[in-house]
Amino acid sequence: SGVPQNYLGLNFGELELDWSEELVSISIYDVNGQPRLKQVFNLGELDMHGDGGSSHCIPIRGLPPSWRVVLGLSAFLGLPTLCIIIACRSLVALRSAASTLLGMPSGTPSAKDHRD
């Protein structure tokens, strides 16, 4: 159409759904609220299959192999678990150091025991 389809200034967008006319309007506004771009689509045009049937979203490169899923879950769950373990061990070490600095650790004879 020769009309630019992008606006690189500060902006915000708006989606307007007209269910009675089955239209979707996408508008981009600048920081002053002035419309910069507007595109209107018929909801039927947005159907991926074009037959009005159900559409299924799948990754562009297909479903990942099982090993990638396991690796991803390990990284996602393993790192927080490792951080919690390190934090707990550090807390135990900090309590031990604090009890040593504030007094004799439990199980160690005190100065009172040596006077008897």
C-alpha positions in Angstrom: 0.0 0.0 0.0 3.1 2.3 0.2 2.0 3.4 3.8 4.6 2.7 6.5 3.5 -0.2 8.8 5.7 0.8 11.7 6.0 3.7 14.1 9.3 3.8 16.1 8.4 6.7 18.5 7.1 6.1 22.0 3.7 4.5 21.6 1.0 2.4 23.0 -1.4 0.1 21.2 -5.1 -0.7 21.3 -7.1 -3.8 20.2 -10.8 -3.3 19.5 -13.0 -6.3 18.9 -16.3 -5.7 17.2 -18.1 -9.0 17.6 -21.3 -7.9 15.7 -19.3 -7.0 12.6 -16.6 -9.7 13.3 -13.8 -7.2 13.0 -10.5 -6.6 14.9 -9.0 -3.1 14.8 -5.4 -2.7 15.8 -4.3 0.9 16.5 -1.0 2.4 17.5 -1.0 5.8 19.2 1.9 8.2 20.0 2.5 9.6 23.5 0.1 12.5 22.8 -2.7 10.0 22.0 -2.7 10.7 18.3 -3.3 7.7 16.1 -0.2 6.7 14.0 -1.3 3.4 12.5 -4.5 1.5 12.2 -5.2 -1.9 10.6 -8.6 -3.6 10.5 -9.0 -7.4 10.0 -12.0 -9.6 9.5 -12.0 -12.3 12.2 -12.4 -14.9 9.5 -9.1 -13.8 7.9 -7.3 -14.6 11.1 -8.2 -18.3 11.0 -4.9 -20.2 10.4 -6.6 -22.9 8.4 -9.0 -20.7 6.5 -11.8 -23.4 6.8 -13.3 -22.1 10.0 -12.2 -25.2 11.8 -10.3 -25.4 15.0 -6.8 -24.0 15.0 -4.0 -25.6 16.9 -0.9 -23.6 17.9 2.4 -25.6 17.7 6.0 -24.4 17.8 7.4 -23.3 14.4 10.1 -26.0 14.6 7.8 -28.7 15.9 7.6 -30.2 19.3 11.0 -30.4 21.1 12.6 -33.8 21.8 12.2 -35.3 25.3 15.8 -34.7 26.3 15.3 -30.9 25.7 12.2 -30.8 27.8 14.0 -32.7 30.6 17.1 -30.4 30.3 14.9 -27.3 30.4 13.0 -28.5 33.4 16.2 -29.4 35.2 17.6 -25.9 34.6 14.3 -24.3 35.6 13.9 -26.3 38.8 17.5 -27.2 39.6 18.9 -23.7 39.9 16.3 -22.4 42.5 16.7 -25.7 44.4 20.5 -25.3 44.4 20.2 -21.7 45.7 17.9 -22.8 48.5 20.3 -25.5 49.6 23.2 -23.0 49.5 21.2 -20.4 51.5 20.2 -23.0 54.2 23.8 -24.2 54.5 25.0 -20.6 54.8 22.4 -19.9 57.5 23.6 -22.9 59.5 27.2 -21.8 59.2 26.2 -18.2 60.2 24.3 -19.4 63.3 27.3 -21.5 64.3 29.7 -18.6 63.8 27.4 -16.3 65.8 27.1 -18.7 68.7 30.9 -19.0 68.7 31.3 -15.2 68.8 28.6 -14.6 71.4 29.6 -17.4 73.8 31.0 -20.8 74.1 29.5 -23.3 71.7 27.3 -26.0 73.3 29.3 -29.1 74.5 32.4 -27.1 75.3 33.4 -26.6 79.0 32.9 -23.1 80.2 35.2 -21.1 82.5 32.8 -21.8 85.4 33.4 -25.6 84.9 37.2 -25.1 85.3 36.9 -23.3 88.7 35.5 -26.4 90.4 
